[in-house]
Amino acid sequence: MRIALAVVLGAIALSASVSAATAQTKYDPYPWCAEYGAGRGGDVGTNCYFMTLDQCRAAISGNGGFCRRNTFYTGPVETARSARHPR
């Protein structure tokens, strides 16, 4: 009985540590947010599902609003060198 209890408790501890490790590897891959309706006196909407600034700008084109960095973004940090466009 003690062995079975030890095995069950060991399995629970192992599954908890595995789930904690996988939770740390998940990240938000969307660095850009679109803020809609700003300055019109209406409701303001937010959409934070843009991988690039150009995608965000295309989404607000004709709708009004602006693009901003996603404050919850936890993906890779963009360096100045990788942010430049190739010549």
C-alpha positions as CSV (number, residue, x, y, z in Angstrom):
1,M,0.0,0.0,0.0
2,R,2.8,2.4,0.8
3,I,4.6,1.7,-2.4
4,A,1.4,2.4,-4.4
5,L,0.9,5.7,-2.6
6,A,4.5,6.6,-3.2
7,V,4.1,5.9,-6.9
8,V,1.0,7.9,-7.2
9,L,2.5,10.9,-5.3
10,G,5.6,10.6,-7.5
11,A,3.5,10.7,-10.7
12,I,1.6,13.7,-9.5
13,A,4.9,15.6,-8.7
14,L,6.4,14.6,-12.0
15,S,3.3,15.8,-14.0
16,A,3.3,19.1,-12.1
17,S,6.9,19.8,-12.9
18,V,6.4,18.9,-16.6
19,S,3.4,21.2,-16.9
20,A,5.3,24.1,-15.2
21,A,8.2,23.7,-17.6
22,T,5.9,23.7,-20.7
23,A,4.1,26.7,-19.4
24,Q,7.3,28.7,-19.4
25,T,8.1,27.8,-23.0
26,K,4.8,29.2,-24.4
27,Y,4.9,32.7,-25.5
28,D,2.8,35.3,-27.2
29,P,4.0,35.5,-30.8
30,Y,2.2,38.7,-31.8
31,P,4.2,41.9,-31.1
32,W,1.7,44.4,-32.6
33,C,-1.7,45.6,-31.6
34,A,-4.2,47.7,-33.5
35,E,-6.3,50.2,-31.5
36,Y,-9.5,51.0,-33.4
37,G,-11.9,53.9,-33.0
38,A,-9.6,56.3,-31.2
39,G,-10.6,59.9,-31.4
40,R,-14.1,59.3,-32.7
41,G,-15.9,59.3,-29.4
42,G,-17.1,55.7,-29.9
43,D,-16.0,52.4,-28.4
44,V,-12.3,51.6,-28.6
45,G,-11.4,48.1,-29.9
46,T,-8.1,46.3,-29.6
47,N,-6.7,43.5,-31.8
48,C,-3.3,42.1,-30.8
49,Y,-2.9,39.4,-33.4
50,F,-0.4,40.9,-35.8
51,M,3.0,39.5,-36.5
52,T,4.3,42.6,-38.4
53,L,3.8,46.3,-38.3
54,D,2.7,46.2,-41.9
55,Q,-0.1,43.7,-41.0
56,C,-1.3,46.1,-38.3
57,R,-1.2,49.1,-40.6
58,A,-3.2,47.3,-43.2
59,A,-5.9,46.4,-40.7
60,I,-6.4,50.0,-39.5
61,S,-6.2,51.4,-43.0
62,G,-9.6,53.2,-43.7
63,N,-10.9,52.3,-40.2
64,G,-9.0,54.8,-38.2
65,G,-6.9,54.1,-35.2
66,F,-3.2,53.4,-34.6
67,C,-0.7,50.5,-34.1
68,R,1.2,50.0,-30.9
69,R,3.5,47.4,-29.4
70,N,1.8,44.5,-27.6
71,T,2.7,44.9,-23.9
72,F,2.1,41.1,-23.4
73,Y,4.5,40.1,-26.1
74,T,7.0,37.5,-24.8
75,G,8.5,36.3,-28.0
76,P,12.1,36.8,-29.3
77,V,13.5,40.3,-28.9
78,E,14.0,42.1,-32.1
79,T,17.4,43.6,-32.4
80,A,18.3,46.8,-34.4
81,R,20.1,44.7,-37.0
82,S,17.2,42.3,-37.6
83,A,14.7,45.2,-37.7
84,R,16.4,46.8,-40.7
85,H,15.2,46.1,-44.2
86,P,17.8,44.6,-46.6
87,R,19.1,46.9,-49.2
